[in-house]
Amino acid sequence: MVWVVSVQPLKPHLVMFWMLDFVVFKKLKSTWIKFGCWGASSGIGTETARVLALRGAHVLMAVRNVESGKKVKENMIKEIPNAKIDVMELDLSCMSSVRKFASDYNSLALPLNILINNAGVFPYSFILSNDNIELQFATNHLGHYLLTNLLLDNMKKTARDSQKEGRIVNVSSIGYIAAYPEGICFDKINDRTSYVNYRAYGQSKLANILHANELTRRFKEEGVQITANSLHPGVITTNILRHLGLVGGIFNWLSNYVNKSIPQGASTTCYVALHPQVKGVSGEFFADSNIAKTSEVAKDADLAKKLWDFSFKATMSNPTSLSS
Ligand SMILES: NC(=O)c1ccc[n+]([C@@H]2O[C@H](COP(=O)([O-])OP(=O)(O)OC[C@H]3O[C@@H](n4cnc5c(N)ncnc54)[C@H](OP(=O)(O)O)[C@@H]3O)[C@@H](O)[C@H]2O)c1
């Protein structure tokens, strides 16, 4: 059973636009159309998009590989003939791609209510992105941070014009507890020698939580009608372990028997993004469609502010280079 079955029908004021990692609802002329986009041909994001399309969402898929995105779109339309789905290119690990995507989207002058930051990678080895940033931090956090910032004016305007709450949902992980002991190693993001893959993953997932918390603080300060929450989807067999080789294969095989299914994994995202019970709730961490406890480091407001300032500098057009 999936939580989303209890979600209220989408209201016409909701503008949804779902990217590889997020969902938005948008209005076109006088007709409310729901959009979503995502970047994968599998995983939690695809299932989230499917559920949203089933609920009448117009889904815009932001994908690294447009061809595979189009195949997902075709399959979805076979199942849901009335589904409205589009595909756009986005590489979250590349800040110029994020800027181009946001610019293209904003130039459409379409509203945006719900943003789901879902994309994630968990590579085995230390990898630098094209921008020379450790890949997990770049993809899992910085790309989402920049994308959110570049779409915020749109979301604020939409919330004002529609008088309806906007929602930002960061798909984090309970793996955040495995972050380095310092939480975020600001001076060692690019330090290959101290890199431990699961700790770097935990760091990036901790950043997802801190990002949502700092957004919440800022929205409250500004009096903006947008919420920001983070969540753990559960442990689910997806492609996320594809780079872990045999270990990932064995884990995935075992996990088929004990873990959540992909629809169950997408349920908390759908709940936090859509459910009326979550109205006005912000700065919380969810698991199993409920508010869950986090560690002290995940609640650290000073750390969240420091991460915001660090991320701002790292994603500027001429970023301060990260130490290596
Ligand atoms: N599965 C779990 O047990 C689990 C547990 C806790 C948290 N999570 C979180 O859940 C989220 C979804 O993961 P998943 O399990 O569904 O894994 P997945 O099947 O590997 O999906 C990850 C998605 O992120 C996309 N992506 C990766 N790098 C990207 C980039 N540079 N630009 C754009 N899109 C990119 C992938 O696109 P491609 O198809 O192009 O690779 C894919 O759509 C992640 O944030 C993950 O950390 C998962």
The ligand as an ORCA input file, in Angstrom:
! r2SCAN-3c Opt
* xyz 0 1
  N      17.703      3.572     -3.086
  C      17.874      3.745     -1.787
  O      17.945      2.778     -0.997
  C      17.976      5.135     -1.236
  C      18.075      5.277      0.152
  C      18.154      6.546      0.682
  C      18.143      7.652     -0.167
  N      18.070      7.500     -1.509
  C      18.078      8.700     -2.361
  O      17.008      8.629     -3.270
  C      17.308      9.431     -4.418
  C      16.956      8.652     -5.663
  O      17.850      7.557     -5.766
  P      17.441      6.147     -6.380
  O      17.613      5.150     -5.305
  O      16.137      6.242     -7.084
  O      18.657      5.928     -7.391
  P      18.726      5.881     -8.978
  O      17.781      4.882     -9.522
  O      20.169      5.725     -9.292
  O      18.207      7.324     -9.393
  C      19.024      8.452     -9.241
  C      18.553      9.515    -10.198
  O      19.458     10.633    -10.161
  C      19.781     10.928    -11.510
  N      21.073     11.591    -11.598
  C      22.257     11.155    -11.145
  N      23.203     12.037    -11.437
  C      22.622     13.048    -12.108
  C      23.087     14.239    -12.700
  N      24.369     14.591    -12.674
  N      22.194     15.053    -13.289
  C      20.920     14.701    -13.345
  N      20.407     13.583    -12.804
  C      21.262     12.761    -12.206
  C      19.816      9.604    -12.225
  O      19.779      9.815    -13.602
  P      20.431      8.745    -14.609
  O      19.331      7.773    -14.899
  O      20.819      9.559    -15.785
  O      21.593      8.125    -13.917
  C      18.556      9.008    -11.634
  O      17.424      9.558    -12.242
  C      18.787      9.789     -4.287
  O      18.893     11.129     -3.853
  C      19.312      8.856     -3.223
  O      20.403      9.404     -2.507
  C      17.987      6.251     -2.068
*
